[in-house]
Amino acid sequence: MSLSSLAAIPPYVFYELDARRSRQRDAGKSLIDVGIGSPDGPIPDVVIEAMQRTAADRGLSGYPEFRAHPLFRQAVAGYLHTRFGVSIDPGTELLALAGSKEGIAELILSHTNPGDVVLIPEVYYPVYARATMLAGAQPVCVPFLPDGRLHLEAVASSDLARARVMIVNYPGNPTTATITLEDHAVLVDFAARHDLLLISDLAYSELSFDGYRVPSVLQVPGASRVAVEMHTCSKSFNMAGVRIAFVAGKREAIAQLDSYRSNIGYGVTTLAQMAGATAFTHHEAIVPPIVAEYRARRDALVHAMQAGGWDVQSPKATMYLWLPVPAGYDDWGWVDALIEGPGVVVTPGITFGEAGRGRFRVSLVQPAEVLTKAAAAITSMAAAATSS
Ligand SMILES: Cc1ncc(COP(=O)(O)O)c(C=O)c1O
């Protein structure tokens, strides 16, 4: 990374949103914050107990192992097997990470040279583009087809020739787009034909509704020859503040990431790894009530938006609604009007790239009754703009 590549990166939109939110709060305004996707639910009790035991264990006070603690490896391998039917070698095909955001950045930094191309979805989680720019490489957006799949044939052959990495995100933040195993197989085949490292960002693996079960790219036969997958405890287990995630898959990519990370750090805190190991071990008990709560919130929000006259479909996964900015507003104009008027904080679509312009994201990070109020505020604000 060079200082010039850091200087060339525009400020993070969440910083800007934070500043606007703080200005209103400092002025004494009470806000409904459905902007950032930070879960408001509690860390599961069984995880808290594991952290307490770990903190008191004198045998665990030294540096952690570089790749992962044996108990974390075992728990993750068990989770991947029971949840997806995927078998990995936890010694060589797995690495613990302090969150998938920095794991994705480190994967990009350890797999690209300046001038290389990284293929990312046209509406994307910001780190995909930002880490690519930090590496001096070039993010190239792959457009979506109307059904949310990637239009791979639209990638220019000149870009493809320079591409080293392709990142996909299903279920998608903010799009909520989902994927089938067959579509994952198409991505694996494309990556293999073009010699790309395929990174599947599976941040919302457990947050799905109405019978939809999120697949893993590693379920595709042969996927671990080209793909790695990022999993995190942040969303599925209400553990965003603990900072624990993992990457599993292609062993050469894991080894390269490990060698990059071992030059700059000491592995992930043992406390976080034990918390993660406990969450993955108990996933079948922990996840259902969390999903039930998000489903109730989604239903309340969707119904309230529909009652306000909006044609909103229920997303099958994630913790978001991805909505069009109403006529009469631009992105920031709409976000500002909602903050300064009824005091509702939403995320502008441009946070997720140029193709996100004209949309905004609402996160299900408030109880159902608060989301209902937010929806009423949003729909009446939009109605007032059309009638004026
Ligand atoms: C698609 C996606 N990937 C990664 C992350 C980051 O997760 P973590 O907390 O593991 O860094 C998020 C967080 O919002 C996300 O939406």
The ligand as an SDF file (V2000), in Angstrom:
LIG
                    3D

 16 16  0  0  0  0  0  0  0  0999 V2000
  -21.5160   -8.2820    3.3950 C   0  0  0  0  0  0  0  0  0  0  0  0
  -20.7250   -8.0250    4.6220 C   0  0  0  0  0  0  0  0  0  0  0  0
  -19.4960   -8.5270    4.7160 N   0  0  0  0  0  0  0  0  0  0  0  0
  -18.7400   -8.3310    5.8210 C   0  0  0  0  0  0  0  0  0  0  0  0
  -19.2090   -7.5760    6.8670 C   0  0  0  0  0  0  0  0  0  0  0  0
  -18.3090   -7.3510    8.0400 C   0  0  0  0  0  0  0  0  0  0  0  0
  -18.5270   -8.2650    9.0300 O   0  0  0  0  0  0  0  0  0  0  0  0
  -17.5320   -8.4170   10.2570 P   0  0  0  0  0  0  0  0  0  0  0  0
  -18.2350   -7.8250   11.4320 O   0  0  0  0  0  0  0  0  0  0  0  0
  -17.2770   -9.8710   10.3780 O   0  0  0  0  0  0  0  0  0  0  0  0
  -16.2680   -7.6700    9.9220 O   0  0  0  0  0  0  0  0  0  0  0  0
  -20.4760   -7.0070    6.8080 C   0  0  0  0  0  0  0  0  0  0  0  0
  -20.9710   -6.1520    7.8820 C   0  0  0  0  0  0  0  0  0  0  0  0
  -21.9330   -5.4360    7.7640 O   0  0  0  0  0  0  0  0  0  0  0  0
  -21.2470   -7.2460    5.6470 C   0  0  0  0  0  0  0  0  0  0  0  0
  -22.4860   -6.7350    5.5240 O   0  0  0  0  0  0  0  0  0  0  0  0
  1  2  1  0
  2  3  1  0
  2 15  2  0
  3  4  2  0
  4  5  1  0
  5  6  1  0
  5 12  2  0
  6  7  1  0
  7  8  1  0
  8  9  2  0
  8 10  1  0
  8 11  1  0
 12 13  1  0
 12 15  1  0
 13 14  2  0
 15 16  1  0
M  END
$$$$
